[in-house]
Amino acid sequence: MFCLRLRGISLSSWRMLQCRPLSCESLITQMNNCTDEEQIFNVIERNKASLSENHVGCAFNMLWQLQKQKTALLRNVTRVRDHPQFVTLCNLASNHIQSMNDDTLVNVLYITKQFAVVAHDPLAEALVIEAWKRLERLDINVLSVFSTCLADQHLCSSPLMGKIADAVNRKLESIQDLRCLSVLMVNIASLISQGFQERLVSKTEQLFDTLSSSNINTARRIVQFLRNVKYTYYPLVERCDHVFVRDVNLLDLDSITKILSLYQTLQFHSFEFTRVAKQRLTEMIPLCGHPSNFVKLFATLGPMARPEEKEKLESTMLLLSEELTSQQTLVVVEAMAAMESRNSCLINKIASVLNKYLDNYKPAELLKITQALIFLHFQNKELFVKLRELLLRHLEDTAVLSKTSILVCAISMISSHLSEAVITRIEASLPQWNLKELNDIAAAVLRWIQYDHTCLGSTTGKQLKLLQTLDRCGRQRLQQNGNLDLLWEELKSLRGAWFYESLIEETIAALQRFVDEINYANVAKIASFLSRTNYLSTPLLDRIASVVVQQIEKIHPFSVLAITLPFSILNYDPPQRDEFFGACMQCLYSYSVLPSSLQTRVQLRLMELNRAVCLECPELQVPWFHDRFCQQQYSKEVGIMNGAQQQIYKMLAEILGGSSYVKASVLSPYYHTVDFECILDKRKKPLPYGSYNITLGKPPGMYWESNTQLLESKLPPGAERIAFEFLDLRAFCTNIPHLKGKSAMKKRHLEILGYRVIQ
């Protein structure tokens, strides 16, 4: 009986204890011991009347910690957010905002974002306002988390983010945590000046050695910042790259995909990271069974995979294709184009899935689909008819300029013409478009003109008038640009006939207006542009050389090839020739890296250097050591003629007296390819090749001496060897009939070898 009474008293006491609010410490301990969300919600429900700001912060933190422990597929964020006790927790948080410390305040804001609480939710708004009030006193860690919350709300360009940028600018010298700084750098990137950008880069370099060996995310954010500010600062990117290569086994699929995407945007080529990432991704193939993961793997690994790996990826994708969402299907078809897939079964299957989702895609996505299907040589009239109708419907409905240019570009790839009304609308909108959009429209118009001329034998006046308006708008756009950075943003991606034929003169004039703005940061870009356009602009080339001589210590070795290339291609020596090339060589001496994937390309350049030194500087007595390499590279090409060369060969044979008097695609000593060759005796009469046992090239194992007797020694006395070189427009600069470097050097070398060269 006594035991029963005691038991009754104990149960009664326990019920009373359950009803009484626990102390702060015991509640926090109880929350920390919870193993699922329901247990936390039970604690909130039982004690909501007595929960303090510390309890609220602990509850939010535990809910998020439990989510982070789950895989992406097992997380139940929506169910937690919609739970009645989560709503209770948010209401309690609203009541305790004033009493929360800075860390708890911003942490609760961050966690509400992770649970997809909308930005206009009263709690989220109140937390942001309170954090704004406390901005000046927030420490660097809390400030970085707050900036991330704003970025998640798409407030990267807001006045509040501007306040954060100003705070970072003022406190930069005292910041010692690179992880927090990297977060802030990414979030404020759109609001900073070039001077502030340079200070951030300098500070990052100072703190880089403090980076934890396993903190890959910080290195990734640094590269992301450089991408955001469009600054390929090689020394810093390389240091981050070393972290990625060293710790590649710690990288998951998402991280590798993100890093490769950042590198592509920055035009930074890390051959070592590509190699180890490819190996790591290949190991993931058997582990990516879920469509969402496999699509990412397919898109990342596919374009760089070996043939057997591509086949395996394509086979698996064929099995998963029915499970793909619309966005996943779009990613797959773009990846197939990038990997140049010729798997007809997969192409047809993915096109079928695309057809199912076609009405769901936006104009820019429809353009990507059109480009990919055409590149994959997909043949299905019904799908293209449906795609064309959809594009035309979008075009008729849209009033957004950027969408209009995208739609016109897509339609021109699969349709022969546009209605007069649409052309009139396009013409009226042209003055508002940038150069990239104008270039896309021009390419579309040229396609229609070519189609009409080919199929109908005529071109409509409306099309020609539109092209003339495009020319005028393009020139005006170039004349109105206010600085080199803005101009370059519009120029960097321009390609195609319209740009080169209609705007090249005005473009060079615009660049020359801003010649004083060329510096170490943009010199390689401008040099690459001149190489691409083949336009000989001595003011721009002289400025490039001057910048290199004055600022070579700020220029990375990776940029040297791009900088020197236009001088070689365009056959131009700047006034500071010796200082310029000397500075470039000195920059390269400090960097000797030869990626295996570039060995053939680099050896080709070394061969050309070896040949030039042997022929032009015989006093240096440098041996010719590329004979075997040249035999492997060129022996298969000799004797192969295209249609035009065959016609020229027949004409020369008729003029000279027969096919035995002329040879085509001849290899000279040192392996220059001569288009056509003949031999004239001392009376300038052609000689047949068989008459005097005339041989070509050099005997195996023999080193040539650099003098004009190299070929004459094999000929009858007084005879000479004639080289015919047929040059097209590509052999000359765009703007003047100035022979480009490669053709000029070849002529010089052949003359040293004893040829009389007729170009």
Residue, then its C-alpha position, 0 to 999 in steps of 0.5 A: m500500500f505504501c508503495l502504491r501511494l508513493r507511486g501515485i505521488s511520483l506520477s502526480s509530481w511528474r505530471m506537475l513537472q511536465c506542466r511547469p515551464l523548464s529552466c532556460e538551460s534545461l529547455i535548451t538541453q532538451m532541444n539539443n537532445c532532440t533527434d527529429e523535428e517532431q520532438i522539437f515541435n513538442v517542446i515548443e508546444r508544451n513551453k510556448a508561453s515561457l520560451s525566451e529569445n535564446h530558446v527561439g534561436c536554439a529551436f530554429n538552429m536545431l531544425w536547420q541542423l536536422q535538415k542539414q544532416k539529411t541528403a537532398l532527396l530526404r529533406n522535408v523543408t516544406r513540411v517543416r515550414d508548414h507545421p503549425q508549431f513552426v508558425t508558432l515559432c515564427n510568431l514567438a521570434s517576432n515578439h523577441i526580435q528586440s531582445m535577440n543578440d546580433d548573432t541570433l537575430v541574423n541566424v534566425l533570418y538565415i534559417t527562415k530563408q533556408f526554409a523558404v519563408v518568403a521575403h515579404d513575410p512579416l518576420a523576415e521583414a522585421l528581422v531585416i529592418e532590425a539588422w539594418k538598424r544594427l549594421e554598424r555594430l555587426d561583426i564580420n561573421v554576422l555581416s557576411v551571413f546578413s549579406t547572404c540573406l539579402a542576396d537570397q532575396h535578390l537584393c544584391s543591388s539594393p541600398l542596404m547592400g550598398k551600406i554593407a559594401d561601404a562598411v566592408n570598405r571602411k573595415l577592410e584593413s581589420i578583416q582577418d577572416l578570409r571565409c567571411l570576406s569571400v562571402l561578402m565579396v561575392n554579395i557586394a560585387s555588383l556595387i564596387s568600384q575598380g579601386f575597391q575591387e583591386r583592394l579586395v583582391s590584394k587583401t585576399e592575396q594577403l589572407f590566402d595563406t591563412l586558408s584552411s587546407s580543406n576550405i574549398n568553398t572559400a576558394r570557390r567563392i573567390v573565383q566566383f567573385l572574380r567572375n562576377v567582376k569580370y576580372t581574370y586575375y591569374p595569380l589568385v585564380e591559380r592559387c584557388d586552382h591549386v586548392f581544387v586540384r589538391d582536394v579534388n576528392l572532397l569535391d562533389l558533383d555540384s562543386i565540380t560543375k560550378i568550378l568548371s562553369l566559373y573557369q569557362t566564364l573567366q576563360f581560364h584553362s586549368f588542364e590539371f584540374t580538368r584532368v583530375a575532375k574528369q577522373r573524379l566524375t568518371e568515378m561517379i557514373p555508377l553512383c548517380g542513379h537519380p535523374s537530377n544527379f545524372v543529368k548534371l554528370f552528363a552535362t559536365l562530363g559528357p563534353m570532355a569524356r572519352p568515346e567509351e565514356k560518352e557511349k556509357l553516358e548516352s546509354t544510361m541517359l536513354l534509359l532515364s529519358e522518360e523521367l526527365t523534367s523540362q529543364q533537365t531535358l533542355v540541359v541534356v540536349e545542350a550537352m549533347a550538342a556540346m559533346e557532338s553526339r551522333n547517337s540517333c536513338l538518343i537524339n530522337k528520344i530527347a527530341s520526343v521529350l522536348n516536343k512534350y514540353l515545348d509549350n513550357y519553354k521561354p524564348a531564350e530556351l527555345l533558341k537553345i533548343t533550336q540551335a542544339l537540334i540543328f547542330l545535332h542534324f535532327q531531321n523531323k519536319e513536324l517538330f520544326v513546324k511546331l517550333r516555328e509556330l511557337l516562336l512566331r506566336h511568342l514574337e507576335d505577343t512580346a513587346v520586350l526587346s531582348k526577347t524579340s531579338i532572341l526570337v528573330c534569331a531562332i526563327s531565322m534558323i528554321s524559317s525562310h521569311l517573316s511577315e512585313a508587319v514583323i519586319t516593320r516592328i523590328e525596324a522600329s525597335l533597332p535603335q534601342w538594341n545593343l551591338k550583340e542584339l543588332n548582330d543577331i538580327a543582322a545574321a537573321v536578315l542575311r539568312w533570309i536574303q541568302y534564302d530568297h536569292t538562292c530559292l527565288g532569285s531575288t531579294t526584297g527591298k524591305q530586307l535590304k532596307l532593314l540591313q541598311t538600318l542595322d548598319r546605321c544603328g550599329r555605327q551610332r551605337l559605337q559612336q555613343n559608347g562612353n568608355l572602353d569597358l562598356l564598349w568591350e562588353e558589347l564587342k567581345s562576343l561579336r562574330g559574323a559577316w555583318f560585323y566584319e563587313s559593316l562595322i569593323e572600321e567604326t569599331i577600330a575607330a571607337l577603340q582608338r578613341f579610348v586608346d589611353e584606357i588600355n592597361y595591363a588588365n585589358v591589354a590581352k583582350i584588345a590584342s586578341f580582338l585585333s588578332r581575330t579581326n586581322y585589322l592592322s591598327t598601328p595606334l592600338l598595337d603601339r599602345i599595347a606594346s607600350v603598356v607591356v613594356q611599362q606594366i609587364e610585372k602586372i601581366h600574367p604569363f598566360s596572357v603573353l601569347a594573346i598579346t604577341l599574336p597580333f604582331s605576328i599575325l599582322n606582320y608588324d613591329p612596334p617602335q619599341r620592338d626590342e623592349f616589347f618582345g624582351a619584356c614578353m620573353q622575360c615574363l615567360y622565363s618565370y613560368s615553364v608549364l607544358p600541359s600534356s594536352l597541349q604538347t602537339r600544339v606547343q611542339l608545332r610552335l617550337m618547330e616553327l621557331n626552330r625552322a626560323v632560327c635555322l634559316e634566318c640566323p645560321e650564325l647561331q648554328v642551331p641544329w634542325f631537330h624536328d625532322r621526325f615530328c614534321q614527317q609525322q605531321y605533314s607526310k599525309e598531307v602531301g599530294i592532296m588537292n581540292g577542286a580549285q587546286q586541281q584546276i590550277y594544276k591542269m592550267l599550269a601543266e598546259i602552260l608548262g608542257g605537261s604534268s611532268y613539268v609541275k608538282a603540287s603540294v610539295l614539301s620544301p626542306y624544313y617542311h614548308t608546303v608549296d602550293f605548286e612548283c616548277i623548274l626553269d633552266k638557264r634559258k627560262k624553259p621548263l624542265p621535266y622532273g624526271s630528266y635530271n633525277i631531281t629530288l625533293g626535300k633533304p636526304p634522311g639524316m642530313y642537316w642543311e646548311s643555311n645558304t641559297q645553294l640548298l636547292e640549286s645544288k641539285l639542279p642543272p647549272g643555271a636552273e632555278r626552282i619556282a614556287f607558286e603560292f596562291l593567296d586569298l583574302r585571309a593572307f592579308c590584313t582586313n583594312i589594307p593589302h598588307l601581307k600577314g606574318k605567316s605568308a610573309m615569313k614563308k616567302r622569306h624562308l623559301e627565298i633563303l632556300g633558293y626558291r623564286v617565289i611568286q605569290 
